[in-house]
Each structure stands twice: as C-alpha cells, then as structure tokens.
Amino acid sequence: MTDTQRRIDGGWQLRFERRYAHPPAKVWRALTDPEHLSAWYPFPVAELDLRVGGIIRFREPDGTPTDLHAEITELEPHRRLVFTEFDEETGEHRLRLTLEPDGSGCVLTFEHTFADNPWAEQTFTGWQGCLDALQATVRRIDLGALDDIDGRPVLRFERSLAHPPERVWRALTDPAEVAQWFPVGVDTVPEVDTVPEVGAPMRFTTDMRGEFAEGQVLECEPPKVYAFRWARSVLRFELVAEAGGCLLRFSHTLNGTDTTGDRPSVARQGPGWEQCLDGLAAVLDGTAPPDRDRLWFLGRAETYVEEYRLADGTWSRNGDTVEMRVERDLVQNPEVVWSTLTEGDPPVVGAAAPVRFTHGYLEPGAVTGVEQGRAVDYAVAGGAVRFELRDQEPIGTRLVVTQTLPLSADAALALAAWHTHLELLFAALHGDVRCPWPEERTEQLRRRYTERDGRQASAGE
C-alpha cells in the first residue's frame, strides 16, 4: 500500500495504491456498477452512463439531489477509468483509476488531481477511508446471500452468463461438462439432449460414503429449472433468458441440523460454490478456471463469517455462573488442527495449559483433563475452559471452546478474546500467521457483544 500527496502544477495530486486478491474484472465491477460504486464512493450514484463522454450523476447520502456530476474522459474496460468531477464549491477534480493484473489478483492505482484548496489533507484522509470501504465492497461481490427458511440455511447465488439457456442447461446436465465444475462426479445424469426423470435416483462419485454418494432428481423443466437432492441438502438451478445470454439463479438449501449443513458450515459452503460457479462459467467460455489457492479460500471464508456472523459466540446463565461458547468450522482434519495447536508439545495433566489453547485475556491454571488429539480441560480464575476438536461431517473439524465464568466477569470480553483467538488459528491453518495479537479487533468484537448481549438481557427482563 502506497499513499502520497504532492503539489503539481499549482494544485494537488493525491495518489493511492491498493492490491486485491481478486481479478481485475471483479474489481472493475466495484468501480463501475452503480450499486457497488455507491457502497464506497463519497456520494451515492444516481446515474452512470459507462462510455467516453458519459455522465455520472450523484446524490446526497440522504437521497436528496445534488449538482455534483462527472464526465467520463477515458475508458478501457477492466483497465482504466478516468473522469472529471464538477463541484460548484471546489471546482473541477480529475480522477484516474487504473487496474494492473498481479498474479491471480490486481493492483489499483487511484489518482485525484485538483486545484489548490484548503481541503487537501482532509480529502487525502477521506479517500483512505473510502478505499477501505472499496476493499470490503470487492469482497462482497459474488458473495452468496444467506437466508433462513424454517430453520434451514439457504445460500443463493446469481450469475449473468453470456450464453443462452440451452447451452447452460447442457453444462448443468452433460456428464462430461458437469465433471469439469461440480465438486464431485455424477454417475446418473442423463445423456445429452435427454430429460432427467423426476424421482430418479442419482449417484455421486466421491470419497465420501453413505448418503453423500446418493441423491434424487426433484425438479426438471428444460432449459429452465433443474433441482435435486444431494444427501440431506437440495440444489436448485434456474435459468432466465436475458439479452446476450441468461441469468443463473442457484440455491443450496442445507439441512440446518448438524455439521453437514448448519450455519457455521456456510463458511466452507459459500466459497466452495463460488469456486464451482466460476468453474461453470469457465467451461461455458472455453477458458481455464480461476486459480484458487488456500489464501483465496481464507479470504472468502472470512468474508462469509464476518458478513453473516457465523462465528459469533454465545453465553447463558447457569446459577451463579455464566457459560460461554464459541465454535468454528475448520476444513482440516482433527490431527492437523491438534498438531498446529500443540507444536509437538502435547498437554499434560497437572502442567500449565499449552499457549495455543489460551489467550492473554485470561489466567490459565493447570490442565485438569486431556483426550489426546481431541480435547483439553484446564482451570481458569473463577471457572474452567474446555477446548475440544469434534469430527465435522463430511470432512474437517468442528472446534468448540466453552468457558465458565463468575457472574461478575466480563462475558463480552471473554467472547471477544476467544473469537479473536479462533480467527488467528483459522488464518494460521491456511498459512497466514498473524502477529502481534490484534487488540483493536478484540475491542471491536467486545463492543459488538456488549451491544448484542445488552439487547438480549433487556429482552429477557
């Protein structure tokens, strides 16, 4: 990240650089789609005519009209956007945004040139805040929407595809094409140009046995709707014709009852389906699928966790104590997680609790119980901690931390500290070791829990 401000030709030029772990095409959408641009730009967009000579009209944050507008002077899709902004109070402003590919991501260079005025420093700081908001906006693009229907989480995605419904239908049902983007093989999909029969059984080629290899066709209306059951979840694809191609609406209804499909598992389901849908688009376009490494997964999983509060802890009163609980869905198996936590120094009853099973906001005592590879119990001031690794279906680990506290303790701080601790562990398991401890993050979470649990306490009175 490089941010500078300097005098130039009697005025000011502010220059910012930001790197994104996303391809230029995705960041371009955040720069040019009115909805996404409004999410980070200082003024919401009322109108955007994306062409050289096109006008961008803005409105006040409260929705009232404004005379502020801009004219696009240079445009190269996915690479360069330049426009001159007209502000009655401060005159003309020239803004230049360029994107350069950088590995699997890209670098944004943002320059703002304007006449000499007393607001240069304020403008500089303001753009830094806007670019932070842009980072969050880019992360949310293509994020699946999460609903809850009768206690079952439902993930929904939409993709505009530059292909007619008939072509996309073939990619959804032809075994050879399905194998290139779906997470597992499908043995009993129909041959090309035949219609799957509603009620017909489906078999999936996967290392996961039992119900994870079984399914059933639930809906079929070529080339519009295709839905089937996979184990305890339901997948539904809907194609809507539109100019230049079609809109794909995809939903995944999870079971909501166990680790195969509860809310915490959305942290893996969301990024997984994003990767599959990107692969589907690549099959249709005849291109190679995007390169997705574990850091990409980490970033996307963290976005889902934060956007939908998938890792938020809970607390409950039990007599004269409080019990708090925090859990995380981990894609690594328990052996890998345990090894990361112990670093070759397994916990021993009577000894001090290993460092990675603790954090700096509590005073750990001696270990009181150990299930090697699975759980550690130890005493803390006024209570106890249990750190447990459970099997996650169909693969991975469900990490559950519980702590008992006296009623006088700061439960919000305890939740925030464990929440932060598990975020750091989650990142480390994907190769991103973060030091030192992020105290600002813990304080942010403490305020969140204080506000939430204040409302909870008021509702219970």
C-alpha positions in Angstrom: 0.0 0.0 0.0 1.5 3.4 -1.1 -0.3 6.7 -0.4 1.2 10.1 -1.3 0.1 13.7 -1.7 2.1 16.3 -3.6 1.9 19.7 -5.2 1.6 19.5 -9.0 1.1 22.4 -11.5 -0.1 24.7 -8.8 -2.6 22.2 -7.4 -2.6 18.9 -5.6 -2.3 15.3 -6.7 -3.3 12.5 -4.3 -2.1 9.0 -5.2 -3.1 5.7 -3.7 -2.2 2.1 -4.4 -4.1 -1.0 -3.2 -3.6 -4.7 -4.1 -6.6 -7.0 -4.3 -6.6 -10.8 -4.2 -9.3 -10.6 -7.0 -9.0 -10.4 -10.8 -9.3 -7.0 -12.5 -12.8 -7.9 -13.9 -14.2 -8.3 -10.4 -12.6 -5.0 -9.1 -13.8 -3.3 -12.2 -17.4 -4.1 -11.2 -16.9 -2.3 -7.9 -15.6 0.7 -9.8 -18.3 0.9 -12.4 -21.5 -0.8 -11.3 -23.8 1.9 -9.7 -24.8 -0.3 -6.8 -21.2 -1.3 -5.9 -19.8 2.2 -6.6 -22.3 3.7 -4.3 -21.2 1.4 -1.5 -17.7 3.1 -1.2 -17.7 6.4 -3.1 -18.3 9.5 -1.0 -21.7 10.1 -2.8 -24.2 7.5 -4.0 -24.6 7.2 -7.7 -27.9 8.3 -9.2 -27.0 7.6 -12.9 -23.9 6.2 -14.7 -23.5 6.2 -18.5 -20.4 4.0 -18.9 -18.9 5.4 -22.1 -16.5 8.1 -23.1 -18.5 11.3 -22.8 -21.0 9.6 -20.5 -22.2 11.4 -17.4 -22.1 10.2 -13.8 -24.7 11.9 -11.6 -24.6 11.7 -7.8 -27.0 12.4 -5.0 -26.5 13.3 -1.4 -26.1 10.4 1.1 -29.7 11.1 2.4 -31.0 10.7 -1.2 -31.6 14.3 -2.0 -30.5 15.6 -5.4 -27.2 17.4 -5.9 -25.5 19.3 -8.7 -22.3 17.2 -8.3 -21.7 15.2 -11.5 -18.8 13.9 -13.6 -17.9 13.2 -17.3 -16.0 10.1 -18.3 -13.0 11.1 -20.4 -11.1 7.8 -20.8 -12.4 4.2 -20.6 -10.7 0.9 -21.1 -12.8 -1.9 -19.6 -11.1 -3.8 -16.8 -8.1 -1.5 -17.1 -8.7 2.3 -16.9 -11.5 4.7 -15.9 -10.9 8.5 -15.9 -13.4 11.1 -15.3 -13.6 14.8 -14.4 -15.8 15.7 -11.5 -17.6 19.1 -11.3 -18.1 20.5 -7.9 -19.6 24.0 -7.6 -17.8 24.6 -4.3 -14.3 23.3 -5.1 -14.2 23.3 -8.9 -13.0 20.6 -11.2 -11.4 17.4 -10.0 -9.8 14.8 -12.2 -9.9 11.2 -11.0 -7.9 8.4 -12.7 -8.3 4.7 -11.7 -6.2 2.0 -13.3 -6.0 -1.7 -12.7 -2.9 -3.8 -13.5 -3.0 -7.7 -13.2 -0.8 -9.0 -10.5 -0.7 -12.8 -10.3 -4.2 -14.0 -9.5 -5.1 -10.5 -8.3 -4.6 -6.9 -9.4 -3.2 -3.5 -8.2 -5.4 -0.4 -8.2 -3.8 2.9 -8.7 -6.1 5.8 -7.8 -5.1 9.4 -8.5 -7.1 12.5 -7.6 -5.9 15.8 -9.1 -7.5 19.2 -8.2 -6.8 22.9 -7.8 -5.1 24.3 -4.7 -7.5 24.5 -1.8 -7.5 24.1 2.0 -9.1 20.6 1.9 -6.2 18.6 0.6 -5.3 16.9 3.9 -8.9 16.2 4.7 -9.5 14.8 1.2 -6.5 12.6 1.5 -7.7 11.1 4.8 -11.2 10.8 3.3 -10.1 8.8 0.3 -8.2 6.4 2.6 -11.5 5.6 4.4 -13.3 5.2 1.0 -10.6 2.8 -0.3 -11.0 0.7 2.9 -14.8 0.6 2.1 -13.9 -0.4 -1.5 -11.9 -3.3 -0.2 -14.9 -4.5 1.7 -17.2 -3.9 -1.3 -14.9 -6.1 -3.6 -15.0 -8.9 -1.0 -18.8 -8.8 -1.0 -19.2 -9.1 -4.8 -20.5 -12.5 -5.8 -21.0 -13.3 -2.1 -23.8 -15.8 -1.7 -26.9 -14.4 0.1 -27.8 -16.3 3.2 -31.4 -16.8 4.3 -33.1 -18.9 6.9 -36.2 -20.9 5.9 -37.9 -23.0 8.6 -34.6 -23.3 10.4 -32.6 -24.4 7.3 -29.8 -22.1 5.9 -30.3 -21.3 2.3 -27.4 -20.0 0.2 -28.4 -18.1 -3.0 -26.2 -17.0 -5.9 -26.9 -15.2 -9.2 -24.6 -15.2 -12.2 -25.1 -13.4 -15.6 -23.8 -15.8 -18.3 -23.1 -14.8 -21.9 -24.7 -18.0 -23.2 -28.3 -19.0 -24.0 -30.3 -21.1 -21.5 -30.0 -24.2 -23.8 -26.1 -24.0 -23.7 -26.0 -23.6 -19.9 -28.5 -26.4 -19.5 -26.1 -28.7 -21.2 -23.3 -27.7 -18.9 -25.6 -28.5 -15.9 -26.6 -32.0 -17.1 -24.0 -33.4 -19.5 -21.7 -35.7 -17.5 -18.5 -34.6 -19.3 -19.2 -30.9 -18.6 -20.5 -31.5 -15.1 -17.3 -33.2 -14.2 -15.4 -30.0 -15.0 -17.0 -27.8 -12.5 -19.2 -29.7 -10.0 -17.5 -30.7 -6.7 -18.0 -34.4 -7.3 -18.7 -36.7 -10.2 -22.3 -37.5 -11.1 -22.8 -41.0 -12.4 -26.5 -41.0 -13.2 -27.1 -37.7 -15.1 -28.8 -38.2 -18.4 -27.2 -38.3 -21.8 -27.1 -35.0 -23.7 -30.5 -33.9 -25.0 -32.4 -36.3 -22.7 -34.5 -35.1 -19.8 -33.8 -36.2 -16.2 -36.8 -38.0 -14.8 -38.3 -36.5 -11.6 -37.9 -39.0 -8.8 -34.9 -40.8 -10.5 -32.1 -41.7 -8.1 -28.7 -40.1 -8.6 -25.2 -41.4 -7.6 -22.3 -39.2 -6.9 -18.7 -40.3 -7.3 -16.9 -39.2 -4.2 -14.6 -40.4 -1.4 -17.5 -39.5 1.0 -19.6 -42.7 1.5 -23.1 -43.4 2.5 -25.7 -40.7 1.9 -23.1 -38.4 0.4 -23.0 -40.6 -2.6 -26.8 -40.6 -3.1 -29.4 -38.2 -4.4 -32.6 -37.8 -6.3 -34.0 -35.6 -9.1 -36.7 -33.3 -7.7 -37.5 -30.9 -10.5 -36.7 -30.8 -14.2 -38.1 -28.4 -16.8 -35.5 -28.0 -19.6 -34.0 -25.5 -20.1 -35.4 -23.6 -17.1 -35.3 -25.5 -13.8 -33.2 -28.4 -12.5 -33.2 -29.4 -8.9 -32.0 -32.5 -7.0 -31.3 -33.7 -3.5 -27.7 -34.5 -2.5 -27.5 -36.3 0.8 -29.5 -34.0 3.2 -29.4 -30.9 1.1 -31.2 -29.6 -2.0 -29.6 -27.9 -5.0 -31.7 -25.9 -7.4 -30.7 -24.2 -10.7 -33.0 -21.8 -12.5 -32.2 -20.2 -15.9 -33.9 -17.0 -17.0 -33.3 -15.8 -20.6 -32.0 -12.2 -20.9 -30.3 -10.1 -23.5 -27.0 -11.6 -24.6 -27.4 -14.8 -22.6 -29.2 -15.8 -19.4 -29.3 -15.3 -15.6 -28.5 -18.3 -13.5 -30.1 -18.4 -10.1 -28.6 -21.1 -7.9 -29.7 -22.1 -4.4 -28.3 -24.6 -1.9 -30.7 -25.5 0.9 -28.8 -27.0 3.8 -30.3 -29.3 6.4 -29.7 -26.9 9.4 -29.5 -29.8 11.9 -25.8 -30.9 12.1 -22.3 -30.0 10.9 -23.1 -31.1 7.3 -25.4 -28.1 6.9 -25.7 -25.7 9.9 -24.8 -22.0 9.9 -21.1 -22.4 10.8 -20.7 -24.8 7.8 -21.7 -21.9 5.5 -18.1 -20.7 5.9 -16.9 -23.5 3.7 -20.1 -23.9 1.6 -20.1 -20.3 0.3 -16.5 -20.2 -1.0 -16.9 -23.7 -2.4 -19.9 -22.8 -4.5 -18.2 -19.6 -5.7 -15.4 -21.7 -7.0 -17.8 -24.1 -8.7 -19.8 -21.4 -10.3 -16.6 -19.7 -11.5 -15.6 -23.1 -13.0 -19.0 -23.4 -14.7 -18.5 -20.0 -16.3 -15.0 -21.1 -17.5 -16.5 -24.3 -19.0 -19.1 -22.2 -20.9 -16.5 -19.7 -22.0 -13.9 -22.3 -23.0 -11.3 -20.8 -20.7 -9.2 -22.2 -17.8 -10.9 -21.9 -14.4 -9.5 -19.3 -12.0 -6.6 -20.4 -9.8 -7.9 -20.6 -6.3 -5.3 -21.2 -3.5 -5.8 -21.6 0.2 -5.3 -17.9 0.8 -8.2 -17.2 -1.6 -10.3 -19.6 0.4 -9.2 -18.0 3.7 -10.3 -14.5 2.4 -13.6 -15.7 1.1 -14.4 -17.8 4.2 -13.6 -14.8 6.5 -15.9 -12.6 4.4 -18.8 -15.1 4.9 -18.0 -15.4 8.6 -18.0 -11.7 9.2 -20.9 -10.8 6.9 -23.3 -13.4 8.4 -21.8 -13.6 11.9 -21.1 -17.3 11.5 -18.5 -17.4 14.3 -20.2 -15.3 16.9 -20.1 -16.8 20.4 -23.0 -17.2 22.8 -23.4 -17.1 26.6 -26.0 -18.3 29.1 -26.5 -18.0 32.8 -26.4 -21.2 34.9 -27.0 -20.5 38.6 -24.2 -18.2 39.8 -22.0 -18.7 36.7 -22.0 -17.8 33.1 -21.1 -20.4 30.4 -19.8 -19.0 27.1 -19.4 -21.0 23.9 -17.5 -20.3 20.6 -17.1 -22.7 17.7 -15.6 -22.7 14.2 -15.9 -24.9 11.1 -12.4 -26.0 10.0 -11.7 -27.8 6.8 -8.6 -29.5 8.2 -8.9 -32.8 10.0 -8.5 -33.0 13.8 -5.0 -34.4 13.5 -3.8 -31.4 11.6 -5.5 -28.9 13.9 -4.2 -30.7 17.0 -0.6 -30.6 15.6 -0.9 -26.9 14.9 -2.1 -26.2 18.5 0.4 -28.4 20.3 3.5 -27.8 18.1 4.9 -31.1 19.2 4.4 -30.3 22.9 1.2 -32.2 23.9 -0.8 -31.1 27.0 -0.2 -33.0 30.3 -2.5 -33.2 33.2 -1.1 -31.1 36.1 1.1 -29.0 33.8 0.4 -25.5 32.5 -2.1 -25.2 29.7 -0.3 -25.0 26.3 -0.1 -21.5 25.0 -2.2 -22.0 21.8 -5.0 -23.3 23.9 -5.1 -20.0 25.8 -5.0 -16.3 25.2 -3.8 -13.2 27.0 -7.2 -12.1 28.4 -7.4 -15.0 31.0 -5.2 -16.5 33.7 -4.9 -20.2 32.8 -4.3 -22.7 35.6 -3.2 -26.4 35.4 -4.5 -28.9 32.9 -7.2 -31.0 34.5 -8.0 -33.4 31.7 -6.7 -34.5 28.3 -8.1 -36.6 25.4 -5.0 -36.7 23.2 -5.8 -35.3 19.8 -9.3 -34.3 20.8 -9.7 -32.2 23.9 -8.0 -30.2 26.8 -9.6 -29.1 30.0 -7.9 -26.6 32.3 -8.8 -24.3 35.2 -9.0 -20.5 35.0 -9.8 -17.9 37.6 -13.3 -18.4 38.7 -14.1 -21.2 36.3 -12.8 -23.6 33.6 -12.1 -24.0 29.9 -12.7 -26.9 27.6 -11.0 -26.8 24.1 -12.5 -29.6 22.0 -12.0 -30.9 18.4 -15.0 -32.8 17.1 -15.5 -34.5 13.8 -17.0 -32.3 11.1 -19.2 -34.0 8.6 -18.3 -34.9 5.9 -14.7 -33.8 6.4 -12.8 -31.5 8.7 -13.1 -30.4 12.3 -15.7 -28.6 14.4 -13.7 -26.7 17.1 -15.8 -25.9 20.2 -14.5 -23.8 23.1 -16.5 -23.4 26.3 -15.6 -21.4 29.4 -17.4 -21.0 32.7 -17.2 -17.6 34.3 -18.5 -16.0 37.5 -21.5 -13.7 37.1 -19.3 -10.7 37.8 -16.9 -11.4 34.9 -17.0 -9.5 31.6 -18.6 -12.1 29.4 -18.4 -9.8 26.3 -14.6 -9.5 26.7 -14.3 -13.3 27.2 -16.3 -14.0 24.0 -14.3 -11.3 22.0 -11.0 -12.8 23.1 -11.9 -16.3 22.1 -13.5 -15.1 18.9 -10.2 -13.3 18.0 -8.1 -16.4 19.1 -10.0 -18.7 16.8 -9.8 -16.2 13.9 -6.0 -16.3 14.3 -6.0 -20.1 14.4 -8.2 -20.3 11.3 -5.8 -18.0 9.4 -2.7 -19.9 10.6 -4.2 -23.2 9.4 -4.3 -21.6 5.9 -0.7 -20.4 6.0 -1.3 -16.9 7.3 0.4 -16.4 10.7 -0.7 -13.0 12.1 1.3 -11.3 14.8 1.0 -9.5 17.1 -2.4 -10.0 18.7 -4.9 -7.6 17.1 -6.1 -5.7 20.1 -8.3 -3.4 18.0 -10.1 -6.4 16.6 -10.8 -7.7 20.1 -12.1 -4.4 21.3 -14.3 -4.1 18.2 -15.8 -7.6 19.0 -16.2 -6.7 22.7 -18.3 -3.7 21.7 -20.3 -5.9 19.3 -21.0 -8.5 22.1 -21.8 -5.8 24.7 -24.4 -4.2 22.4 -25.9 -7.6 21.3 -26.0 -9.1 24.8 -27.3 -5.8 26.3 -30.3 -6.2 23.9 -30.6 -9.9 24.9 -30.6 -9.1 28.6 -33.2 -6.3 28.1 -35.4 -8.7 26.1 -35.2 -11.3 28.9 -36.3 -8.9 31.6 
